[in-house]
Amino acid sequence: MYRILIVEDDPGIAEAIVQQAKKWDLDVRCIQNFRAVIEEFSEYNPHLVLLDISLPFFNGYHWCGEIRKISNVPILFISSASDNMNIVMAMNMGADDFIAKPFDQSVLMAKIQAMLRRTYDFAASLPMLEYRGARLNTGDNTLAYQGRQICLTKNEYRILLTLMENKGKVVSREKLMERLWETDSFIDENTLTVNVNRLRKKLDAAGLTDFITTKFGVGYLIA
């Protein structure tokens, strides 16, 4: 069942979307604390986010940018601020689509279903890398383990991808930095260490202890 996170501060609109989504057998959750959107996002790990622009404390552009730091999940903006400038800004911040309020619920559901199909049906046909029961999906940049999805930042994903592609071989720190530079992440030795340590903590918390081995003075290894 696909999980949809609604970031909308109008309770009437949010509840109407919830009721309609349930008719399509979607699991839906509304943000409760608009100061802690990322915390609730990470805990719920949705397949798609519906995001308003005008929100308490921080606007939707802010939260779109924060989500994009850790996830490639589809984001659909829902807003009455539907002039060209806002639509362009939403897309530049990382949104996948935009629907103007007031909208027809059937049109919203059609957009949601289309985005889910494009993202996950296509991704399912793309290759996965697997080790110790952990599956790295190269279609949507997620790591699945024991029924859970582990959120990875772009750098963490690229590091894990490189290590799993070279399973059984030591990957030098220089090669890892080169792979990150390919995505315009110009990081140094210290930043690489921080990213690897952060990745290890996420893997440990998910039960994947000692998933990455350090070869001191050389690099890292999955074997």
DOKE-65726 format. One line per 8 residues: number of its first residue (from 1); for each residue x, y, z of C-alpha. Coordinates in nm, 3 decimals, always signed. Last residue first. Example, Ala and Ser with C-alpha at 12.3 -4.5 7.8 and 13.67 -1.06 7.14 Angstrom:
2
2> +1.367:-0.106:+0.714 | +1.230:-0.450:+0.780
! end
This chain:
223
223> +3.239:-0.823:+0.175 | +3.168:-0.449:+0.172 | +3.493:-0.255:+0.190 | +3.624:+0.092:+0.266 | +3.948:+0.281:+0.203 | +4.325:+0.242:+0.216 | +4.494:+0.390:+0.523 | +4.276:+0.185:+0.752
215> +4.062:-0.070:+0.571 | +3.724:+0.021:+0.714 | +3.440:-0.230:+0.689 | +3.087:-0.130:+0.592 | +2.791:-0.346:+0.702 | +2.937:-0.380:+1.052 | +2.585:-0.366:+1.198 | +2.288:-0.371:+0.962
207> +2.017:-0.365:+1.230 | +1.834:-0.054:+1.101 | +2.005:+0.165:+1.362 | +2.342:+0.024:+1.251 | +2.271:+0.116:+0.887 | +2.170:+0.470:+0.980 | +2.478:+0.507:+1.202 | +2.701:+0.374:+0.924
199> +2.564:+0.632:+0.679 | +2.641:+0.913:+0.923 | +2.993:+0.780:+0.967 | +3.043:+0.757:+0.590 | +2.913:+1.111:+0.538 | +3.131:+1.258:+0.815 | +3.439:+1.078:+0.680 | +3.370:+1.211:+0.330
191> +3.337:+1.563:+0.472 | +3.677:+1.532:+0.638 | +3.847:+1.410:+0.320 | +3.701:+1.687:+0.102 | +3.369:+1.719:-0.074 | +3.278:+1.870:-0.410 | +2.925:+1.732:-0.445 | +2.867:+1.821:-0.811
183> +2.720:+1.475:-0.884 | +3.042:+1.350:-1.047 | +3.229:+1.493:-0.746 | +3.064:+1.223:-0.534 | +3.210:+0.949:-0.753 | +3.554:+1.113:-0.737 | +3.530:+1.132:-0.358 | +3.458:+0.760:-0.342
175> +3.752:+0.686:-0.572 | +3.987:+0.891:-0.352 | +3.866:+0.717:-0.036 | +3.971:+0.389:-0.193 | +3.725:+0.109:-0.255 | +3.841:-0.228:-0.123 | +3.688:-0.513:-0.321 | +3.442:-0.780:-0.213
167> +3.141:-0.581:-0.331 | +3.251:-0.320:-0.586 | +2.902:-0.220:-0.702 | +2.797:-0.238:-0.336 | +3.068:+0.010:-0.234 | +2.987:+0.254:-0.515 | +2.613:+0.238:-0.446 | +2.669:+0.289:-0.073
159> +2.875:+0.603:-0.133 | +2.630:+0.738:-0.392 | +2.333:+0.676:-0.160 | +2.505:+0.848:+0.132 | +2.588:+1.148:-0.088 | +2.232:+1.179:-0.218 | +2.092:+1.148:+0.134 | +1.955:+0.811:+0.233
151> +1.620:+0.721:+0.385 | +1.603:+0.356:+0.495 | +1.297:+0.167:+0.376 | +1.168:-0.105:+0.603 | +1.036:-0.453:+0.523 | +1.340:-0.633:+0.658 | +1.585:-0.404:+0.477 | +1.522:-0.167:+0.187
143> +1.769:+0.098:+0.075 | +1.632:+0.376:-0.145 | +1.769:+0.557:-0.452 | +1.442:+0.538:-0.653 | +1.556:+0.331:-0.949 | +1.891:+0.210:-0.816 | +1.713:+0.015:-0.545 | +1.964:-0.091:-0.280
135> +1.847:-0.417:-0.123 | +1.964:-0.523:+0.224 | +1.932:-0.897:+0.286 | +2.301:-0.936:+0.366 | +2.392:-0.773:+0.032 | +2.171:-0.679:-0.261 | +2.203:-0.444:-0.559 | +1.881:-0.378:-0.744
127> +1.830:-0.331:-1.116 | +1.540:-0.137:-1.267 | +1.202:-0.296:-1.338 | +1.060:-0.193:-1.000 | +1.164:+0.165:-1.069 | +0.921:+0.183:-1.360 | +0.627:+0.070:-1.145 | +0.752:+0.290:-0.863
119> +0.802:+0.640:-1.002 | +0.586:+0.649:-1.311 | +0.305:+0.452:-1.148 | +0.311:+0.663:-0.830 | +0.310:+0.986:-1.032 | +0.016:+0.868:-1.243 | -0.183:+0.761:-0.936 | -0.123:+1.096:-0.767
111> -0.222:+1.292:-1.078 | -0.542:+1.088:-1.117 | -0.618:+1.137:-0.746 | -0.586:+1.514:-0.783 | -0.811:+1.512:-1.091 | -1.073:+1.307:-0.902 | -1.057:+1.550:-0.610 | -1.132:+1.847:-0.834
103> -0.906:+2.136:-0.746 | -0.952:+2.468:-0.569 | -0.663:+2.509:-0.550 | -0.397:+2.471:-0.818 | -0.206:+2.149:-0.890 | +0.173:+2.139:-0.920 | +0.410:+1.860:-1.025 | +0.751:+1.705:-0.954
95> +0.876:+1.955:-0.697 | +1.252:+2.003:-0.656 | +1.299:+2.367:-0.553 | +1.310:+2.472:-0.919 | +0.972:+2.311:-0.977 | +0.818:+2.502:-0.687 | +0.977:+2.827:-0.804 | +0.836:+2.780:-1.155
87> +0.487:+2.718:-1.017 | +0.514:+3.014:-0.782 | +0.625:+3.249:-1.061 | +0.361:+3.120:-1.303 | +0.073:+3.201:-1.071 | -0.077:+2.918:-0.870 | -0.081:+3.057:-0.518 | -0.398:+2.857:-0.440
79> -0.170:+2.565:-0.360 | -0.116:+2.191:-0.388 | +0.247:+2.101:-0.464 | +0.316:+1.740:-0.561 | +0.644:+1.592:-0.435 | +0.771:+1.255:-0.561 | +1.025:+1.097:-0.319 | +1.388:+1.172:-0.411
71> +1.492:+1.185:-0.045 | +1.736:+1.332:+0.206 | +1.831:+1.682:+0.090 | +1.519:+1.696:-0.128 | +1.304:+1.684:+0.185 | +1.472:+2.000:+0.318 | +1.424:+2.184:-0.010 | +1.057:+2.090:-0.025
63> +1.022:+2.197:+0.338 | +1.153:+2.545:+0.266 | +0.944:+2.581:-0.049 | +0.637:+2.475:+0.147 | +0.660:+2.769:+0.385 | +0.810:+2.771:+0.734 | +0.640:+2.870:+1.064 | +0.280:+2.788:+0.963
55> +0.219:+2.690:+0.599 | +0.151:+2.870:+0.272 | +0.305:+2.659:-0.008 | +0.106:+2.337:+0.034 | +0.274:+1.999:-0.006 | +0.136:+1.660:-0.107 | +0.417:+1.408:-0.054 | +0.457:+1.067:-0.222
47> +0.594:+0.723:-0.127 | +0.600:+0.818:+0.241 | +0.870:+0.737:+0.498 | +0.645:+0.780:+0.805 | +0.925:+0.844:+1.058 | +1.136:+1.042:+0.811 | +0.844:+1.263:+0.707 | +0.739:+1.319:+1.069
39> +1.092:+1.435:+1.159 | +1.116:+1.642:+0.840 | +0.787:+1.821:+0.910 | +0.881:+1.911:+1.268 | +0.771:+2.273:+1.311 | +0.444:+2.202:+1.132 | +0.356:+1.942:+1.395 | +0.063:+1.719:+1.299
31> +0.142:+1.645:+0.935 | -0.138:+1.443:+0.777 | -0.113:+1.069:+0.706 | -0.256:+0.861:+0.424 | -0.239:+0.492:+0.332 | -0.388:+0.459:-0.016 | -0.662:+0.209:-0.094 | -0.811:+0.434:-0.367
23> -1.117:+0.509:-0.155 | -0.872:+0.598:+0.123 | -0.735:+0.876:-0.096 | -1.075:+1.045:-0.117 | -1.122:+1.047:+0.260 | -0.769:+1.176:+0.323 | -0.800:+1.445:+0.056 | -1.121:+1.576:+0.213
15> -0.955:+1.568:+0.556 | -0.662:+1.780:+0.435 | -0.889:+2.035:+0.266 | -1.101:+2.078:+0.576 | -0.803:+2.079:+0.813 | -0.631:+2.366:+0.627 | -0.267:+2.332:+0.736 | -0.157:+2.104:+0.451
7> +0.150:+1.879:+0.445 | -0.018:+1.554:+0.339 | +0.198:+1.239:+0.342 | +0.089:+0.957:+0.110 | +0.189:+0.596:+0.176 | +0.141:+0.337:-0.102 | +0.000:+0.000:+0.000
! end
